[in-house]
Amino acid sequence: MKNIAVIYGGYSSEYQISMQSGKYVASIIDKDKFNVFEILMLQEKWTCENHDGEIDKSDFSIVTKDKKIKIDKALILIHGTPGENGILQAYLEMQNIPYVGSDVLASSLTFNKFYCNTYLRNYQTLIAKSVIIRQGDEINTNKIIEKLSLPIFVKPNAGGSSFGISKVKKEEELLKAINHAFTESDEVIIEEFIKGREITCGLAKIDGKIQTFPLCEIISKNEFFDYQAKYNSDLNQEIVPAPISETLSDECKQISVEIYKNLNCSGIVRIDYILSNNKFYFLEVNTIPGMTAESLVPKMIKHAKINITDLYTKLLK
């Protein structure tokens, strides 16, 4: 049987959720077809959580007392760096270890919100206006508000989680929000606020064909769908399928397939939108979405009556 490494943890603020995603996916993989090795990847140490042995970083093998276990394929469940920004993908490619999911370029591009937005505008994708600020830049709050108007969203530009995001309603709040975002990224993206409903689409390439899952509408009881609301069911409502017309649902799925193709994504992906005046405004691509039992994409898969174990068997093969 093939040896599969399920890699979770990571170096970002969302490593605990990544651990939950990784352990859930490891639990549903067909053990009659694959040997599963859970790899916890933290900055201080990489460990195999379910087998004795040390990780040899020179070739990403597991070394036990009497043998060396070669990894045949990897499943990356790390949210944020190094799993969602292309770094881990590059490392695995150097070791000639195939992995499920988007490649180095697609991962690094989608991880950088401003670059991803700039790229997708070439394909006439509807996207909110934005401003990028880098460490050391002179910040003119008046000019930013003049361009984008209030309220605005301030976000870490390179990040795989909901940490560091603020909704700013007054100019005097802006600098504090920018500094807060800088704690998560060296770049900050400031976006105009578009009033509407938050809709998300999950999709995956299976047997060479892109398949979409039922859409989900997210209703947050907080000011927006922040980290607290995302992982506290008392603070959000996730409706699958999203209560929108079939025409709009089909349109969202088609837009998502085109974005998936244009970015050359692979594996399971989730794409988020704001639905405003019957138009879908692109928010972001999650190339490694949350995969806990309570996460959005598993809920979509369950509603579609897709066996998630069989789905991962197809992805691994």
N, C-alpha and C positions, 0 to 999 in steps of 0.2 A: 504493500500500500504506500501511497505517496505521503511524505511528511509535510504537514502544513504548519507554518508559523502564524499564529494569530497575535499580532503585535498591538499592544495598547500602552497607555500611560502618556508619555511625551513630556515636553518641557514648558508647556503653557499653563495658564490658570485653570484650564478645563480638563486637567489630567484625570481627575477623579471620575468625571462623566465618561471619559475615554475608557477607563478601567471597567466601568459598568457595561459599556458597549462591547468591549472586547470579550469579557467573560460571558455575556449573553450569546454573542455570535459563536464563541467556542463551544457553548453548551448545545447549540442546535445543529452543528455540523454532523453529518452522518459518520459515526465512528466505525461503521462497517466498511466504509470506503476510504477513510483518511485517518492517519495518525495525527493528532492535534497537539501542538506544543504552544503553550501560552507564554509569550515573551513580554515581560514588563520592562519598558524602556524608560528609565529616568536619567536625568543628567549625571547623577552620581554613580549609577550602576545599571547594567542590563542583566536581568535574571530570568530563568525559566521557572515559572510559577507552579507547574504541575508535573515536573520531572526533575530528578536529581541531575546535576550537571552545570557546568559553567558555559557562558557564551564566549566563543572565540570570535572577536570582532574582525579578525583578518579575513575570515571567510563566512561569517554568520552561521557557524555550526554549533552544535551542542556537544561539549566534551564531558563524558562520564568517566568513571574509573577504568572501564575496560573497552570503551569504543568511542567513536566520533560519529555523531548523527548529522547527516547532511539534510538541509532543508530543501525541499523540492519546489515549494511555492509559498508565497506570503499573502496574508490578508492584513491590510493596514487599517487599524481602527483608532488611530491617533488623531484627535482634533487639535488643530494648531500645529506648531512646529515640534518635531521635524517631519511629521507625517502628512500634513496637508499642504505643505508649501514646496514639495518636490525634493527636499533634501534626502529623505529616507528612500524615495524612489530612485534617486541617483546612486545612492549607496548600494541598493539591491541590484541595480543594473550593472554596477562595477563587479559585483559578485556573481553575475550571470544567474541570478535567482528571479524567475518570473513572479509577478505579483498581480493581484486583482485590483483594478481601479485605474484612474487617470494617470498618464505618464508625467514625466518631469516638467515639460513645458506647460501642459494643461493645468497641472497642480500649482505651479508657481504663478501662472497668469491669473487664475481664478482667486488665489489667495490675496493678491494685491487688488483691492477693490477699484482703485482709480484707474489702473492700467486695464483691468478687465472691462470697466465701463467704456473707456476710450476705444478699446478694440471692438466691442460689440456695437458701438454707435456706427461703425462702418457698415453694419448689416441692418441699419435702420431700426435697431431695438430701441424702444421707448425707455428712457432713463432720466431720473431727476437730475437737475443741474447740480454741479458740485465744485468745490474748491479743495485743492490739496495744500497742506502745510507740512513742511519738513523741519526737523530740529535745526534751530539757528535762524530760521526765517523771521523776518520782521512781520509782526501780526498787526494788521489794521482792521479792527473789528467793525468799524463803520463801513469800510469798503466791502467786507464779506456780507454784511447784512444788506447793503445796497444792491448787491448782485443776487442774493438768494432770498431775501425777505425773512421775516420771522413768522412762525417758529422755524427752527432748523435742527437737524440731527448732527451731532458730532460723534465720530466713530474712529477707532484705530483703523488705519488703512490696511495693515497687514495683520490679520487675526482670524482665528477660526472659531471664535466664541462670541458671546454677547457681553463680555466684560468691557468696561471702558466706554460704553455708549451713554450719551446724554441727549435729552431733548431740551433745547434752549429756547426760552420764550422772551427773554430780556437781554439786551446787549451786555449788561453788566455781569451776566452769568457765563458769557462766552469764553473768556480767558480761563476761568476755572475748569470749564468742560474740556477745553483743548488740553490743558495740563493733565487732566484726568485720563484722557485718551492716550497721551504720550506715555503713561505708565505701562501701556500694553503694546505700543508700537513706536517706531522711530518716525512714522508718518501719520498724519491725521487727515481724514477726509470729512469735509463739512458738506452736507447735502440739504437741498431745499425739502421742505415738508410737503408731501402730497397726501391730501386727505382721502381716505378710502378704506377698503377692506383688505386684510392681509390673506393672500391665497398662496398656497405652496403646492408644487408638483414634484412627485418622486418618479424617477424613471431609471431604467437600466438597459444595457445592451445584453440580450440573451440570445444565444445561437445566432449571432450576427445581426439581430434585429432589435431596434430600440423599442422597448415596451414601456408605456406610461401606466402609472398606478392611479387610483381614484384621487382626486384633488382633496385638499384639506383647507378649511378656513380656520384661522387662528383669531380668537377674540380674547384680548388681554384685559384683565381688570386693573392692571397698572397703567401708567401713562403710555407705555408701549410694551412690546414683547421683549422685555429685558431678560437678563440671566435668571433673576428671581422668578419671574412669571413663567419662563420656559420650563423650569424644573419643579414648579409647585403647582399641582393640579387645582388647588383652591384659587389660584390667581389667573387661570386661563381656561378657555373652552376651546377644544379642538374638535371640529365637526368634519367627519368623513362619511360620505362625500360632501364636498362643499355645496351649500345650498344656493347654487347659481344655475342659470339656464344651461341646457345641453349645448346650445350654440357657443356660449361663453366658455364652457368647460372644454369643448373641442378646440376652441381657439387657443386657450391657455396651453393645452397639451401640444398643439402643433408648434406654438412659439417655443416651448420647452425642448421639443425634438430638434428644432433648428438651432437653438443655442447649444445644445449638447453636441450636435454635429460641428457647428462653427468653432467650438472650443476644443474639438477632438477629445471629448470626455470618454471615459470608459467605466465599467462597473456601475454601482448604485450611486446616484446623484440626486440631490434635492435642489430645486430652483425656487426662489421666493419672489413674490410680486406684491405690488399694491394695485388693487382693482379700483380705478377711479373713472367715473363717467363711462363705464363699459370699455375701458382701455386698461391693458396690463402694463404697468411700469415695473421694469426689472429692478430687483433689489440686490440679489447676490446668488452665487452658485456655491453650494456646499458639496465638494467632491468627496468628503468623508462625513456624511450626516450622522447624527446620533442614532445608534442602533441598540439602545436598551429595549427591554420589553415594552416600555411605555413611550418610546420615542415615536415621532410622527411617521417615519417611513415604515416601520413594522406594522403600525396601525393601518396604513394604506394597503400594505401587502395582505394583511389579514382580511380587510374588507373586500379585497379583490378575490378572496378565496384561493390565494396562491400559497402552496406549502413552502414555508420559508427554508426548510431544510433542503427540499428539492431545488429551490432557487439557488442556494449557495453551492449545491453540487454542480449545477450547470455553470455557475460563475467560475468555480475552481477548475472545471474541466475545459 
